[in-house]
């Protein structure tokens, strides 16, 4: 076991993490953000292993009231809790949620929040960020260089660029573009390298409806997972934010009260659109710095902590914001 892992393991048993947990008093809400739970290999987007997820949930149950936003907003429920509230919040709508998360959720008798990408459920296409990851992993495996020449984009792999550098460059470029451009560029790259994406990685409507019936709180993660950090205009924001809610409510027959910004990135006008749409819970990321006020009113902003360390003891420290404090 690595020295770091030993520190977090024995630090947990010595309850050192509770020194950083002091601010999480009764009445506060901690939100852990997860994405994928599986045993697959993906260095660009490592998944939390199913065994680690189960162990983490069992540790969390000892110290938190694991709940969802619907229950938090219901004072008749939340007022009875004796432990701090914690929401386990998933993004994207990967199908591995059904295979690896739902058994743990049922066994431990907990509920979670899951924010899905409408277009992925509708078309079966993998979320575009994962398509990029899969393509870059393929290029690394086959020792091919990435060369992008598409419309106004000219991105050539330079000496010393690895797949992590390339992912960062592509992400910075594409999260500022509208989705039609993103889809055309990714389609062009897959054709250029004759790369076929794996099938059935995302949940479809039947899967999402099944989760909803089993008590999973479903929220929106936009129509297309497009970046909402640049001002693309009111109609664009309305499509991604308001229309996604409308479609989800029609498909599921339940109220959709949560909206999660992709990668936590939000333009002030996009944030205002989420408030205007009527979402009660607006989900962000705590490592993202926002240049505008996150007004709390009828819509409550939550800054989620990204979870995914291989060591579940380290995730317990991370949830108490230990890592964030150490970076100051």
Protein Blocks (a to p, Z undefined) as FASTA:
>chain_A
ZZklmmmmmmmmnommmmmmmmmcghiacddddfbdcfbdcfklccddfklmmmmmmmmm
mmmccddfklmmmmklmmmpcbdcdddddehjiaklmmmmmmmmmmnopaddddddfklm
mnopacfklmmmmmmmmmmmnopacdddehjbccdddehiafklmmmmmmmmmmmpcfkl
mmmmmmmmmmmnopacdehkbccfklmmmmmmnopacddebjnopafkbcebjklmmmmm
mmmmmmmmmmnopacfbdcdehhiacfklmmmmmmnopabdcddfkbccfbdcddffbcc
dddddehifblklmmmmmnommmmmmZZ
